[in-house]
Amino acid sequence: MEHSTIAAIATAPGAGGIAVVRLSGPESYAVAAKVFCPANPAKRVEDAKGYTALFGHFMEGEEAFDEGVALFFRAPHSYTGEDVVELSCHGGSAVARRLVEACIAAGAAPAAPGEYTRRAFLNGKMSLTQAEAVMDMISADGKQGAALANASLSGALAKKIGAEKEALTGLQTHLAAWVDFPEEDVPELDDAQLHTVLGQVQQELDGLIKNYDAGAVLREGVDCAIVGRPNAGKSTLLNLLAGFDRAIVTPVAGTTRDIVEQAVQLGSVRLNLFDTAGVREVGADGDAIEAEGIRRSWNKLDEAGLVLAVFDAAQPLSDDDLELARRCQGRPAIAVLNKQDLAGEQDVPHGTLEPYFKKIVPMCAKDAVGLQALTDAVADLLGTAQLDPGAAQLCSARQLSAATRARNALAEAIRARQDGFGLDAAAVCLTDALQALCDLTGESATEATIDEVFETFCVGK
């Protein structure tokens, strides 16, 4: 029930300095009074004012099993908008779990995943876009990813969409008055004004949609395949990016026979690296194990959101190199010309690879020469270099879908007028656009949509 009092551990599992058990709902103070005994006998939990704290002991029946602090928040001035009590006990699964069990025995119900944030949304403490930003903030690995989530949590997207809705609502009001009340001599909407407003809002939505993939990279990272022929330096590059010897490196070609995985932070982007077996033509009678490794390498190249294609700059391009280049064409791929220290006159010509790659980076993975150039190339290719982490961004597929529907409806309205249709046709498209924007912000979100948003949350948030 939405009005029940819920309890859950709000901190991560495992050993730690403290663990926090959060109560939220109308009976939070009553439940807390049964499980928390203030050290000062003159103090009562029921009388505690909001934004105050008490030191005391946690009780199960008559037994005190830990000591800690209770923080009190009175409705509506709390995260959920309800009465909230946060009980800070010593960290560790056993103590925190016992405290939750004591709260449930005292009348609280176990919280579902995301139920605290869901209540905050339903009680008007935040918009749906802000609620979606909560999990992005929790899961953010990089500084810029956290900044993106913080901007959404602060309401940047809701404010931007609110401004676009206000502009469209003004048009809709004028159109409705002109269509429904002809006897009032409402002036017909000027086509130039209509196109200007619709075009400006469409442009703003286009910008949000265009930046979605780059924002997703900052928030979630990207799968990155390191591919190249044997002994090109793929594992050396993996070890350089990882900062330690993650993969075995030897002068023997074909040392890597299976895919080696490692997550790394490269600048502002988290790369989920996959070091693959060297790709080359082994023929029908070749090593079956190596052939399977090569098959997996090509599969990983096809699946990856970023490809680092490694070429040995000290050797002429082989047929295997050219096959790799051809497979990278049209993909988000960077050609890494490794072993520049050995290249000499055998330097691989950029012009040969330029038709296949958006970026070409000379480097020496053995001693980190060219690492900054690679970092910059990745950020530029994935669009994160141009992204303002403090600006409004779409942060979920649901938001992207709603923004795309709104943008398409506006484009249809403009097209309708250009094709000679009346203002009533434009008004229908305008209504569709406004509905899509209301879906985006959650103002007209269905129960199914709300369930979809919060099903990915962790318990306790």
N, C-alpha and C positions, 0 to 999 in steps of 0.2 A: 504494500500500500504506500502511496506517495506521502501520506501524513504520518506514517509510523516513524519511530525513532530507530536509527540504524547505527551499527558499529562495525568498524574494521580497522586493521592495522594500516596506517597511512605511510609508513616508511618501508624501505626495501627489506626483504628477508635476509637473515644472516646476522652474524655478530656485529655489534656496533656500540657506540657510546650510549645512545638512547634509542628507544623505539617509541613511536607515537601511535596511540589508539584514539581514533576520532569518533565522537558521538555527534549525531545531528538529528534534530526533530523536536517535537513539543515536549517530550519526556526526558530530554538529555540531562537536565539538571537533576531530575528525580533518580535516573539510573546512576548518574555519577555519585550521588549522595550515598548509594548503597555499596559502591565499590571503592570509594575514596574517603579517607578520614583525615581531615586537616590536623596538622601537628598542634596548632593553636586551638585549644578546646573552645575558645570564645568565637571562633569562626564557623559558619555553616555554609555548606555548598549551595543550598537553596537561596541564600541571600547574596551570593557573589555577584558583583556588578560586571558588566561587559568590559573586556580589555583589562582584566585583572588576573592574578595568578595566586595560587596557594600551594604551599609545600605540605606534604603529608604522606600517608601510607595507603597502599592498595590492599583491599580486603577481599577475601572470599569467605563469606559467612563471618565468623569471629576471628579468622586467621589473617594476620598481616603477612603478605608474601613478598612485598617489595616497597620501596619508598621512591617518591618522585614528585612531579609538579603537575598541577591541573591548571590549564588555561581556559578562561571563560569568555564566550562571545554571546551577546544577547541579540536576538532577532530584532530588526532585519540587518543588523550590522555584523554580518559574518559572511564567510565564503559562500554558503548555501542560501543565505537569507533566513535561515532558521536559527533556533537556539543551538549552539555548538559548544561542546566541551572537548578539549584535546588533552589526553592523559599521557604524559611523558614518563615512561618507566625505563629501567635499564635495558640496554639492547640485548638481543638474543631471542631466538625463536620461542623458547619455553616460557619465559616470563611474559612476553607480549601475547602469546597465544592464550595463556592462562587469564590474562587481563580481559581479552576479548570474550572468552568463555564466561567470565564473571559478569561482564556487561550483558551478555545474552541471557544469562540466568536471572539478571535483574530486570529484564523486560525489553531489552533492545533486540532488533532483528539483524541478522547478518546483512551487510551492504552488498549489493550486486556490483559488478564492474562498472565504473564510471558513474555510480549513483549520486555521489556528492556533487559532481559537476553537472549532472543531469538536473538535479534539484536547483542548482544555481541558475541554470538556463530557464527552467520552468518558473522560477520565482523572479525572473527579470533581472538577475544580477549580472548576466552577460548574454551576448547574442550567440547564435549557433556557431557563427564563424569564430568567435572568441573561444567557445567551448572546444571546437576542433583544434585550436592552436595549443590547448593545454597538453595534449599528448605529444605534439611536435616539440614543445618545450622540454618535456620530460625525456624524450628520446634523442634530442639534438646532441651530436658529437662535437661538431665544430663551432667556432665562435660566430661565424656568419649564419650558420643554420639556427643557432640559438637566437641571434638578433632578428632573423626572419620570424621565428615563432613569437618572440616578444612583441614585435610590431603588430602581429595579428592578435595576440592576447590583449594588447593595449587598445584594440578596436580600429586599427588603421584601415582594414578592409571594410569593416562595417560602415565607417565614416565615408569612405570613398563611394561605396555602393549607395549609401544614403543620399549623397549629393547627386548622383546620377538619377536616382529614383525621383528626387525632388524636381529635377529638370524635366523629366518625362511626365511627371504628374501634372506639371503646369500646362504642358501641351495637351494632355488628355482632358483636363478640365475645360480648356478653351474649345477643343473639338466637340466635347459632349454638349457644351452650352450652345454651340453653333448648330449642331444637328438636332438637339431636342427642343430648343426654344427659338424657332425661326422668327416668331412674332416679336421677340425682344430686340431685334436688329443687332444681334451679336455680330461683330465684324468677322468675315472669313479669315481664317488663319493664312498669313502670308507664306507662300511656298518657300521663299528664301529663308525665313525664320525657321520653318519646319525642317528644311534640309540642314541648316546650320546646327540646330540642337540635336537632331538625330545623328548627324555625322560626328559631332563632338563626343557624344556618349558612345557611339560605336567605336570610335578611335580609342577611347579610354578602355573599353572592354577588350579591344584587339591587343592593347598593350599588356593587360593582365593575362590574357590567354597565351600570348607569345612568351611571356616570362615564366609560365607554369613549369615547363620542363627544367629550366635552370634552377628554379626554387626547389623543385623536388630533389635535384642533385644535392643541393646544400643541406636539405633536411634529412635525406635518406641515404645519400651516397650513391655510387654507381658501380655496377659490375664491370671490371676491366680485365680483358684478356691480353696477356703478353704472348705474342706469337712470333715465330721466326724459324728459320732453318736451324739445324743442329749447330751448336757452338757459336751462335751469333752473340751470345751474352745475355740471354733472357733471364737466367737465374741470377746472374750478377746484378742485373737491373732490379730484380725483385728484392734481393738482399740490400741494395742501396736504398730503395724506397722504404723497406721495413726497418732499417737501422740496425739489423743484426743478421747473422747467417741463417736465414730461414730455409734456403734451398742449398743442396749440395752442388758445388761448382768444381769441375775438373776439366782438364784439357781434352778429355775423351768426348767426342761427339755422341749425342744420344744419352747422356747421363740421366736426364729427366725423362722418365718413361710414362709417368702419370701426372695428373694435374695437381699442383701444389697451391693451396689457398692461403691468403694472408690479407687482413684488413689493415690499411695504412691511412694516414692523414697526409695529403699532399696539398699544401697551402690551405685553402678553405674547404677543400673537397675530400670526402672520405672515399677512397678507392677500395673496393673488394677485389683484390688482385687474384688472378688465376694464371700461374706460370704453367705453360703447356709444354708438351713434348715437341721436340723439333720437327718441323714439317718438311718432308722431302718425299720424293718418289722412291718407294722401296720395291716396287714390282711384285708380280704374282708370287714369286718364290722368296720374298723377303721375310724378315723376322715378324712372326705373327703378333708378338707382344708390342713391338714397335709400331706395327701397322694399326693396331687398336688404339695406341696412344695418339697417333696422328689423326685418326678418325675423330677422337674426342677433342683434339685441338681445333679442328675445323668446326665442330659443333659449337665449341665455346666461342669461337670467333663470331659465328652466326647469332649467338644469344646475347653477346656482350653489349652494354651501352656505351663502351669505349674500348677501342683496340689500340694497343701499343705494338706496332709491327717493327720488330728489331732486325736491322740489317748490319752485316759485318762490313764496315767501311774500308777495311783492309783487304777485302776480296772483291773481285768483279761480281756484278749481279749475275746470279745463276738463273736457270729456268725455274727452279723452285722459288727463288726470290720474286720473280716476275709473276708467278702464279699466285703467290701471297698478295702482291700488290693489286692484281686484278680482283681478287676476292674482297679487298678492302675498299674498292671503289664504291662511292655512294654511301659509305658507312662513316660514323664518327670515329675516324682512325687517324693516328699520328705515326709518321714514319720516324723511327729512332735510328739514326746512323751512328752505331756504336763503334768503339775502338778507334776513335779519332787519333789517338796517340800513335797508332800503328799504320794509319792510312797512307801517308806519303803520296806517291803519284797514283796509287790505286784508288784514290778517293772516289766514292760512288757519286756520279753526277746527279745533282738535284733534278735536272730536267727530265731524266728518265722516270722519276717517281712522281713528279708534280701532277700528272693527269689523274693519279689515283688517290692522292692524299690532300687533305685540307691544310695540314701542317707537317713540316719536315724539321726535325731537331737533331743537329749534330751533337754528339756527347761522348763522354768516356765514363761508362758506368762504374769502372773499377775505382776511380778516384773522384767521382761526383762532379766532374767538369760537365757543365751543361744542365745540371739539375734544375737550376732556377729557370732556364729557358724552357725546360719541359713542364715545369709547374705553371708557367705563364701560358704555354700553349694549351694545356689541358683546360685552364680556366677560360681561355678565350674560345676554345672549340665548344665547350659545354655551356657557354653563355653566362657563367657565374661572374666573370670579370666585369660585365656591364650591369650587374644586378645591384640595386640599392637595397641593402638588407633592412633599412628602416622604413622602406616604402610598403604600400599595400601589396599583398601577393595572394594569389589563390593557393590554398594549401591542401586541397583534397580533390579527388576525382569527382566527387559530388559537386563541389563548387565549380570546377572546370566545366562540367556538363551544364549547370545552370547558366553560367556566364556565356557559354557558347550558344545556348538556346536564345538568350536575350540578344546577343550580337546578331544572330541570324534573323531574328524577328525584326530588328531595326533595319537590317539590310533589305529585308522584304518590303518594309514600309517605304523606304526610299525608292526601291525599284517600282513599286506600285504607282507612285506619283509620276515617276519618269515615263511609265508606260501609259499614262493618261487615265488611270483609275481615280475615282473620287476620294475625297478626304475620309469618307466612312471606311474605305478599305484600309487606309493608313491607320485609322483609329483601331481597327481590329488587331493589326500587327503590333501596335503600340501597347494594347492591353496584354497581348501575349508576352511582350518584352518585360513589362512591369511584373507580371505573374512570375516569370522566371527569376527576376531579381529578388522578389519576395521569397521564393523558394531558396535562393542562395543564402539570404540572411537568416532564414528560419522563421520569418513572420507568418508564413503560411505552411510551415512544415507539417507533414502528416506524421502520425505515430510511427509508421514504418520507417520514415526518414530519420526520425529521432532515434529509433532503435538501432538503425544502421550506423549512425554517428557514434553512439556510445558503446557498441558491442566490442570495439577494439581497445577500450580503456582498461587499465589495470584496476584491481580491487583497491579501494582506499583513496581513489581520486575522483 
